[in-house]
């Protein structure tokens, strides 16, 4: 018995492949009496790879150099975790817990600043009112202690502003001493009156109004400059009265200029 083994492509139609293989061996024209056993064997994966490599044309290129294998440490993996709000809150609380805590001594330090600025009497009087209680009676609570400090700071600012206002109110402004009035100043004031209300040099209005101004200022016995007192106070009194009559037109005279 003759045994013939073919390697065929199972993905293609087997009959034409067998016929082509028999034709290649010359069995399509010669009659054999001996039984022929045909075995179809599928190629192994290794054989397929070797056949593909043998059929593939060799690529031209440079001869590869012998390069030593260099190993690198794996790059660290960067992980961008999602933001966890609870973690942020926990972290904030942890930081807050490490900060310095307010104590009653901190309040006393601000009371000391208040005392230094306004005096011990003002501090003893005002601090209990500002805090609403004694320092020792303040709750040992951060909110309460911070509020007490804030109240003292506000009272210090308000007290400073009030102090400045009081200083400005009660400080006497510097007043230049008044110039001493002489008898000539009184005569000049009468001349200004005549210039404003008399039409000619005879000064009829001034001769009539001047004595009346003096009587209203010093009494009915003083009707002329020669009879009025000559002390500085009286001279200033006469001077001011004449100027006021000129300014406010006591006798409703017609203004000449």
Secondary structure, 3 states (H helix, E strand, C coil): CEEEEEECCCCCCHHHHHHHHHHHHCCCCCCCCCCEEEEEECCCHHHHHHHHHHHCCCCCCCCCCCCCCCCCCCCCCCCCCCCCHHHHHHHHHHHHHHCCCCCHHHHHHHHHHHHHHHCHHHHHHHHHHHHCCCHHHCCCCHHHHHHHHHHHHHHHHHHHHHHHHHHHHHCCCCCCCCCCCCHHHHHHHHHHHHHHHCCCCCCHHHHHHHHHHHHHHHCCCCCCHHHCCCCHHHHHHHHHHHHHHHHHCCCCCCCCC
